Amino acid sequence: MNTTKHVTNKGQATTEIPNKLINEKSPYLLQHAYNPVNWYPRGSTGGSQVTAPR
């Protein structure tokens, strides 16, 4: 599984940061909660960030 990790104290510790899927109930979505991609669940406001090209 890919995880997002932030290294602190010159490489002595790491912290995993979840994405927005961490609050979902689906086991499939939860297994991707620590992927280094800012995933949005289907039907959420994720599409509102997309803008049309000018």
C-alpha positions in Angstrom: 0.0 0.0 0.0 1.3 3.5 -0.8 1.3 5.9 2.1 1.9 9.6 2.5 4.7 10.1 5.0 6.2 13.2 6.4 9.7 12.9 7.8 10.5 14.8 11.0 13.5 15.1 13.2 16.1 14.5 10.5 14.5 11.2 9.4 13.9 9.7 12.9 10.1 9.6 12.7 7.4 9.6 10.1 3.7 10.7 10.2 1.1 9.2 7.9 -1.4 11.8 6.6 -4.8 10.5 5.4 -6.7 11.9 2.4 -10.4 12.6 2.3 -11.3 8.9 2.0 -10.5 8.3 5.6 -14.1 9.2 6.6 -15.7 6.7 4.2 -17.4 3.4 5.2 -16.5 1.4 2.2 -13.6 -1.1 2.8 -12.4 -0.5 -0.7 -12.2 3.3 -0.3 -10.6 3.0 3.2 -7.7 0.9 1.8 -6.8 4.0 -0.3 -7.1 6.5 2.6 -3.3 6.9 2.9 -2.5 7.0 -0.8 -0.5 10.1 -1.7 -3.3 11.4 -4.0 -6.0 13.8 -2.8 -8.9 11.5 -3.7 -12.5 12.6 -3.3 -15.4 10.2 -2.8 -18.0 10.0 -5.6 -20.6 12.8 -5.4 -18.5 15.0 -3.1 -17.4 18.5 -3.8 -14.3 17.3 -5.6 -15.6 18.3 -9.0 -16.1 21.9 -7.9 -12.3 22.4 -8.0 -12.1 21.7 -11.7 -12.2 24.8 -13.9 -12.9 25.0 -17.6 -9.9 26.1 -19.8 -10.0 29.7 -21.1 
